[in-house]
Amino acid sequence: MSILVMPRLGETVTEGTVIRWLKREGEPIEKDEMIVEISTDKVDTEIPAPDSGIVNKIMVPEGGKVAVGTELALIDGQAVAAVAAPSASAVPEPEHPPDTGKFISPIVRRLAKEKNVDITQISGTGEGGRVTKKDVLGYQAEPAVQPAPVAAEQKPAGREEIVPLGHIRQAIAEHMMRSLRTSAHVTVIVEVDMEKVVNLRRAHKEEFERQNGYHLTYLPFVCRALVEALEEWPAFNAVLDGDNLILKHYVNLGIAVTIPDGLIVPVIKGAEGLNISGLAAAIHDLAERSRSEKLRPDEVHEGTFTITNPGSFGSIIQTPIINQPQVAILSLEAIVERPVVVDSAIAVRHMVNLGLSYDHRVNDGAGATQFLTGIKRRLESGDFGDELLSPVGG
């Protein structure tokens, strides 16, 4: 009898949630065939069976939270010989469906089968045209034939709808409420003149895109200024442990990324060692892999500070919630042209609001304002040298 246990999916991962069993009790399974889907802090991973046999007992139901090492299921290897061999007509699903020639993950193939969707008809948005879960769900959401309208007197339209929260949304809700219960949240906002950064980006964006193959955004500039400011004010790059403040003399920068089911925060490890080009490359890589579900569990852990970018959707002021156990989070809002007074004259400049939510148990308003104005000063100077076209390490 083999025992499937909750594996350690990363050095910092201590627990997970059983999302879905891919096999049921009494069903045969081959060694290394995927048996269960586990979510660890919003990163979903399929776990293979440790041995061939029959699924004798499932010990944790779907939705159950388990610690690393917990027994998940029993597999009876002695019973495998009693299972009839598959008939010649039973043809396994190919990983490369006819005409596509592209790898389709087991999760995506299973979802397409459940939704009765022909994968060959879907245009993939993943890397190299790969079909993702989002593509399957999006294709399903657009029926080929619109149903005929039903007369109101025959079937009144429903005015309420019950939508169960997915496991990612539930995880976000738990994290946010825990943060509000833990930290004494205060938010300070400064206005930043981004004119020099706008001009610098405008001068280099075409060459940057030719060299790297993706767009240069404003986020790497703000991240670079933030990392430099954290070196000067390390109390915002810290963890509160009882009566002790643990200062981090390195920066693992969390980047909030929007995904179909909510939000995920992958981490750039060692961000203090990267220049603007390096930060741009890391941000692009993590964002792409977040949206195509390729992140590893360890890549959403060990962050020391988080930045969120609601301005990309048009927001001008938000007060973000701290990502525990960190002590602060920065919000980058929309960069917009506004009339401002410059040298006693009215001028039109590219302006942005930066919002810092911080834990008042650790830092006070004076320190928070100095830290935020330190970021402002670096951005307004626009003094980033040749970091845009130099090697990523700086």
Residue pairs with C-beta under 8 A, 6 or more apart in sequence:
1 56
1 74
1 75
1 76
1 77
1 78
2 49
2 50
2 51
2 53
2 74
2 75
2 77
3 50
3 71
3 73
3 74
3 75
4 35
4 36
4 47
4 49
4 50
4 71
4 72
4 73
4 74
4 75
5 69
5 70
5 71
5 72
6 15
6 16
6 38
6 66
6 67
6 68
6 69
6 70
6 72
7 47
7 68
8 68
9 16
9 38
9 40
9 45
9 297
9 298
10 40
10 296
10 297
10 298
10 301
11 298
12 298
12 301
12 302
13 40
13 41
13 68
13 297
13 298
13 301
14 67
14 68
15 40
15 65
15 66
15 67
15 68
16 38
16 39
16 40
16 45
16 65
16 66
16 68
17 38
17 39
17 40
17 63
17 64
17 65
17 66
17 167
17 171
18 36
18 37
18 38
18 60
18 61
18 62
18 63
18 64
18 65
18 66
18 72
19 37
19 38
19 39
19 44
19 62
19 63
19 167
20 36
20 37
20 62
21 35
21 36
21 37
21 58
21 62
22 34
22 35
22 36
22 37
22 46
22 110
23 29
23 33
23 35
23 36
23 49
23 55
24 55
24 58
25 55
25 56
25 57
25 58
26 54
26 55
27 54
27 55
28 52
28 53
28 54
28 55
28 80
28 83
29 35
29 49
29 52
29 53
29 54
29 55
29 75
30 49
30 52
31 48
31 49
31 50
31 51
31 52
32 48
32 49
33 48
33 49
34 46
34 47
34 48
34 49
34 106
35 47
35 48
35 49
35 55
35 73
36 46
36 47
36 72
36 73
37 44
37 45
37 46
37 47
37 107
38 44
38 45
38 46
38 47
39 45
39 167
39 168
39 171
40 297
41 171
41 297
41 300
41 301
42 168
42 171
42 172
42 262
42 264
42 300
43 264
43 295
43 296
43 297
43 299
43 300
44 107
44 293
45 297
46 106
46 107
47 72
49 75
50 75
51 75
51 77
52 75
52 77
52 80
53 75
53 76
53 77
53 78
53 79
53 80
54 75
54 76
54 79
54 80
54 82
54 83
55 73
55 74
55 75
56 73
56 74
56 75
56 76
56 79
57 73
57 74
58 72
58 73
59 71
59 72
59 73
59 74
60 66
60 70
60 71
60 72
60 73
63 167
66 72
93 109
93 113
95 103
95 104
95 109
96 102
96 103
96 104
97 104
97 109
97 119
97 120
98 120
99 120
100 119
100 120
100 131
102 124
102 128
102 129
102 130
102 131
103 130
104 112
104 119
104 130
104 131
107 133
107 293
108 119
108 131
108 132
108 133
108 135
108 136
109 119
111 117
111 133
111 136
111 137
112 118
112 119
112 122
112 131
112 136
115 136
115 137
115 140
117 136
117 139
117 140
119 131
119 136
121 139
122 131
122 135
122 136
122 139
123 129
123 135
124 130
124 131
124 132
124 135
125 132
125 134
125 135
126 132
126 135
126 292
127 288
127 292
127 294
130 292
132 291
132 292
132 293
133 293
134 260
134 291
137 260
165 173
166 261
166 262
168 259
168 261
168 262
168 264
169 261
169 262
172 262
172 263
175 323
175 324
176 321
178 324
179 185
179 321
179 322
179 323
179 324
180 321
182 324
183 322
183 324
183 327
183 359
183 360
183 361
184 359
184 360
184 361
185 319
185 321
185 322
185 357
185 358
185 359
185 360
186 357
186 358
186 360
186 365
186 368
187 319
187 320
187 355
187 356
187 357
187 358
188 355
188 356
188 358
188 365
188 368
188 369
188 372
189 317
189 353
189 354
189 355
189 356
190 353
190 354
190 369
190 372
190 373
190 376
191 351
191 352
191 353
192 351
192 352
192 353
192 354
192 375
192 376
192 379
192 380
193 340
193 349
193 350
193 351
193 380
194 218
194 335
194 349
194 350
194 351
194 352
194 379
194 380
195 349
195 350
195 382
196 379
196 380
196 381
196 382
197 218
197 221
197 350
197 379
197 382
198 218
198 335
198 350
199 382
200 221
200 382
200 384
200 388
201 216
201 218
201 221
204 216
204 388
204 389
205 215
205 216
207 389
208 216
208 277
208 280
208 388
208 389
209 215
209 216
211 389
212 277
212 280
212 281
212 284
214 280
214 284
216 280
216 388
217 280
217 283
217 312
218 332
218 335
219 255
219 280
219 283
219 307
219 309
219 332
220 276
220 277
220 279
220 280
220 283
221 276
221 379
221 384
222 307
222 330
222 332
222 354
222 375
222 379
223 253
223 255
223 271
223 279
223 283
223 307
224 275
224 276
224 279
224 378
224 384
224 387
225 375
225 378
225 379
226 253
226 305
226 307
226 330
226 375
227 251
227 253
227 271
227 272
227 274
227 279
228 378
229 371
229 374
229 375
229 378
230 236
230 237
230 251
230 272
230 305
231 251
231 272
232 371
232 374
233 367
233 370
233 371
233 374
234 247
234 248
234 249
235 245
235 247
235 327
235 362
235 363
235 367
236 305
236 327
236 328
236 358
236 363
236 368
236 371
237 247
237 248
237 251
237 304
237 305
238 245
238 246
238 247
238 248
238 304
238 327
238 362
239 245
239 246
239 248
239 304
239 325
239 326
239 327
240 246
240 325
240 327
240 359
240 361
240 362
245 362
248 304
250 270
250 272
250 304
251 270
251 271
251 272
251 304
251 305
252 267
252 268
252 269
252 270
252 271
252 302
252 303
252 304
252 305
253 267
253 268
253 271
253 303
253 304
253 305
253 306
253 307
254 265
254 266
254 267
254 268
254 303
254 305
254 306
254 307
254 323
254 326
255 265
255 266
255 267
255 268
255 283
255 286
255 287
255 306
255 307
255 309
256 263
256 264
256 265
256 306
256 307
256 308
256 309
257 263
257 264
257 265
257 266
257 286
257 287
257 290
257 291
259 290
259 291
260 291
264 290
264 295
264 300
265 300
265 303
265 306
265 323
266 286
266 287
266 289
266 290
266 295
266 299
266 300
267 286
267 299
267 300
267 301
267 302
267 303
268 274
268 279
268 282
268 283
268 286
269 302
271 279
271 282
273 393
273 394
274 282
274 392
274 393
274 394
275 387
275 390
275 391
275 392
275 393
275 394
276 384
276 387
276 388
277 387
277 388
277 389
277 390
277 391
277 392
277 394
278 391
278 392
278 393
278 394
281 392
286 295
286 299
288 294
289 295
289 299
303 323
303 326
304 326
305 326
305 328
305 329
305 330
306 322
306 323
306 326
306 329
306 330
307 329
307 330
307 331
307 332
308 318
308 320
308 329
308 330
308 331
308 332
309 331
309 332
310 318
310 331
310 332
310 333
311 331
311 332
311 333
311 334
311 335
311 352
312 334
314 334
315 333
315 334
316 333
316 334
316 336
316 353
317 333
317 353
317 355
318 331
318 333
318 355
319 331
319 355
319 357
320 329
320 330
320 331
320 355
320 357
321 329
321 357
322 328
322 329
322 357
322 358
322 359
323 329
327 358
327 359
327 362
327 363
328 356
328 357
328 358
328 359
328 363
328 368
329 356
329 357
330 354
330 355
330 356
330 375
331 354
331 355
331 356
331 357
332 352
332 354
333 352
333 353
333 354
333 355
334 352
335 350
335 351
335 352
336 350
336 351
336 352
337 348
337 349
337 350
337 351
338 348
338 349
338 351
339 346
339 347
339 348
340 346
340 347
340 348
340 349
340 351
341 347
342 349
354 372
354 375
354 376
356 368
356 371
356 372
358 368
363 371
387 394
